[in-house]
Every structure is written in C-alpha cells, then in structure tokens.
Amino acid sequence: MPKNTTKDKLRRPSERITRVLASNIRAFREIRGLSQEALAEMCSCHRTYIGSVERGERNVTLSTLELIADAFGVSVPDLLTEEGIKNSTEK
C-alpha cells in the first residue's frame, strides 16, 4: 500500500472544513426556504451536486464557492467558518 505523500494531502480539504462547509450550506439553504434544486438553479449547478456538497462528498472549487455565497448573499468566509451562520445573520 503506498504511503500518502504531501502532494496527496494538499489536494484534499480537511474533514473539519468539509463538514463546516456542508453544514453551513444546508443551514443557509434551509433558513432561506430553498430546496436543493432551487439553490442549484441559482448557482447553475445540478441538484445532485448540491446534495453531494451538503453530504461532504465533493471538493468544491473557489468559483463554485463564490456562486453559492452570492446565491445566499453572504461571503465565502461565512460558508467556511463555524460562526458563518451567526455572523451573516448579525449583518
């Protein structure tokens, strides 16, 4: 079995950031009363893609993060931090 190299580790986000992103996207979507399909349409993504992001199965690109953040009217850091929901509702 090959060992994980530094290159392999750099290509995947940590489990924590993946979990935070997934949780925040689902929370922002539910707060706004959006279905996965409606959010996907707003972001020009497929519904199954949004679902897989919410389950932490996808490594999301920066450009997709920007699309999702814009759809919610929040910043990319709001999507990536545990305090993101709280911070965005206080603005």
DOVOKOL-980580 format. One record per residue (C-alpha): residue in one letter; x, y, z. Coordinates in pm, 1 decimal, padded with zeros to 6 digits. Layout:
PT   gufi          x          y          z
PT      a          X          Y          Z
...
//
This chain:
PT   gufi          x          y          z
PT      m    00000.0    00000.0    00000.0
PT      p    00154.4    00335.0   -00099.1
PT      k    00201.3    00596.2    00168.4
PT      n    00019.2    00926.9    00142.6
PT      t    00251.1    01189.7    00009.4
PT      t    00247.7    01558.0    00091.1
PT      k    00107.4    01618.7   -00256.7
PT      d   -00192.4    01391.8   -00180.6
PT      k   -00261.8    01571.8    00148.2
PT      l   -00258.7    01913.6   -00018.7
PT      r   -00520.1    01811.0   -00273.0
PT      r   -00795.5    01742.8   -00019.3
PT      p   -00952.7    01979.2    00231.9
PT      s   -00958.9    01871.6    00594.1
PT      e   -01257.7    01678.5    00720.6
PT      r   -01338.0    01969.2    00952.6
PT      i   -01360.4    02231.2    00678.1
PT      t   -01560.2    01992.6    00459.4
PT      r   -01803.3    01931.1    00747.8
PT      v   -01834.0    02303.9    00824.9
PT      l   -01897.7    02390.6    00460.5
PT      a   -02155.9    02115.6    00421.3
PT      s   -02335.2    02215.8    00739.5
PT      n   -02335.0    02586.4    00652.7
PT      i   -02465.5    02535.7    00300.4
PT      r   -02751.0    02321.0    00429.1
PT      a   -02828.4    02569.9    00709.0
PT      f   -02821.9    02875.6    00480.8
PT      r   -03041.3    02691.3    00230.1
PT      e   -03294.7    02584.5    00492.2
PT      i   -03304.6    02931.4    00655.1
PT      r   -03394.6    03076.8    00315.7
PT      g   -03652.3    02805.7    00248.8
PT      l   -03474.9    02683.1   -00062.4
PT      s   -03476.4    02329.6   -00196.0
PT      q   -03153.3    02178.6   -00323.6
PT      e   -03298.2    02211.0   -00670.7
PT      a   -03372.7    02582.8   -00627.8
PT      l   -03023.2    02651.6   -00492.6
PT      a   -02869.3    02450.1   -00775.1
PT      e   -03059.6    02655.1   -01030.0
PT      m   -02941.5    02979.6   -00869.2
PT      c   -02580.6    02855.6   -00889.5
PT      s   -02604.1    02693.5   -01235.1
PT      c   -02523.0    02356.3   -01076.4
PT      h   -02706.5    02025.5   -01076.1
PT      r   -02928.8    01932.9   -00780.6
PT      t   -02728.5    01617.3   -00714.0
PT      y   -02410.3    01826.3   -00695.0
PT      i   -02558.8    02045.4   -00420.0
PT      g   -02669.4    01731.9   -00234.9
PT      s   -02323.7    01579.1   -00255.2
PT      v   -02166.7    01903.6   -00128.3
PT      e   -02410.1    01904.8    00165.6
PT      r   -02305.9    01546.7    00243.3
PT      g   -01936.7    01643.8    00231.8
PT      e   -01866.3    01424.9   -00070.8
PT      r   -01731.2    01694.8   -00302.5
PT      n   -01420.6    01909.2   -00310.2
PT      v   -01575.2    02242.4   -00410.2
PT      t   -01384.0    02486.5   -00629.6
PT      l   -01339.0    02850.4   -00533.8
PT      s   -01554.1    02961.5   -00824.9
PT      t   -01838.7    02735.8   -00705.7
PT      l   -01797.9    02868.2   -00350.6
PT      e   -01838.7    03219.1   -00490.2
PT      l   -02155.0    03120.7   -00677.9
PT      i   -02307.2    02961.0   -00367.4
PT      a   -02209.4    03254.1   -00144.5
PT      d   -02358.9    03500.4   -00395.3
PT      a   -02681.7    03299.0   -00408.8
PT      f   -02712.0    03330.5   -00030.2
PT      g   -02592.8    03691.6   -00018.4
PT      v   -02305.0    03601.3    00214.4
PT      s   -01925.8    03592.3    00188.8
PT      v   -01714.5    03287.4    00113.0
PT      p   -01565.5    03305.0    00466.1
PT      d   -01921.6    03283.0    00603.2
PT      l   -01954.2    02948.2    00425.7
PT      l   -01620.1    02821.7    00555.6
PT      t   -01633.5    02916.4    00924.3
PT      e   -01827.2    02761.8    01208.9
PT      e   -01952.9    03108.4    01303.3
PT      g   -02064.2    03177.4    00945.2
PT      i   -02439.0    03146.7    01010.3
PT      k   -02424.2    03364.1    01320.7
PT      n   -02202.9    03627.1    01156.5
PT      s   -02419.7    03657.1    00846.2
PT      t   -02744.8    03694.7    01040.5
PT      e   -02595.7    03973.6    01253.1
PT      k   -02508.1    04190.8    00949.9
//
